[in-house]
Amino acid sequence: MNSLSSLSEVTVPRVLLTGVEPFGRNYVNSAWEACRLLAESPPEDTQLEVVLLPCAFGDSIEELRKQILRVEPELVISTGQGGSRPDITIERVAINLNDAEGADNNGNQPIDEPIVADGPAAYFSSIPVKACTEALLKAGIPASVSHTAGTFLCNHIAFGLAHLIATEFPDIRGGFVHIPFTPAQAADRQRRPSMASTTAADALRVVIVTALSTSEDHSAESRGTRSGPVRWFSRRSRK
């Protein structure tokens, strides 16, 4: 096989990056602003697809599934706005609970309802959360591991992604990242932390590159496990 033939068969990993519509009093969504910026200058050697999900219970997961089927990604990174958070937070776990303090953009406000009626209580992330956090800190970007994605749309999407991976797309790796307010959003509120959208976009680049380049064994260690497939998995009791 000549070199030209070899080059023509080289494929780059497909990555699906999702953000969420603005909601409530927010005229923008800080996570979506970061996603849009990264779309303009995607990571090298990747095929990046950036998609806006509706801020709506149920509809957001349905749209996520449609986009996974369309893109056929190897990696899915979903993002959401974390207005009270001072840094980039990599979510380690998503719980099977909708408990909304406010309504979504369709006016729905589920209280104490499971996301998936017959689903597990929780899923762990299949991206290397600690490796991603370490890489962000080395890049000079404030970051930490989070053990709660809340109980609003961010957790809803994080759990929905995890459940899709567990039940339909076991070869995909996926995780969720929270992005702080933009400086303009923080200026409209008292004593709220913020991060420039350019820095948040750089952070997503680091997360994607790290998740793609980190070995499966390292991903397992970041979940507190030593072996097993690289995917989200539940803490269902073993009989």
FENZINOR-V951364 format. One record per run of one state. SS is the DSSP state (H for helix, E for strand, - for the rest). FROM is the first residue (numbers start at 1). LEN is the number of residues. Records with the same first field share a line. If there is no record, write none. Layout:
SS = FROM-LEN, FROM-LEN
This chain:
- = 1-2, 9-4, 21-9, 41-5, 54-5, 72-3, 82-6, 92-1, 96-2, 99-14, 114-8, 125-4, 139-4, 147-6, 168-5, 180-3, 188-9, 214-2, 223-11, 235-5
H = 3-6, 30-11, 59-13, 129-10, 153-15, 183-5, 197-17, 216-7
E = 13-8, 46-8, 75-7, 88-4, 93-3, 98-1, 113-1, 122-3, 143-4, 173-7, 234-1
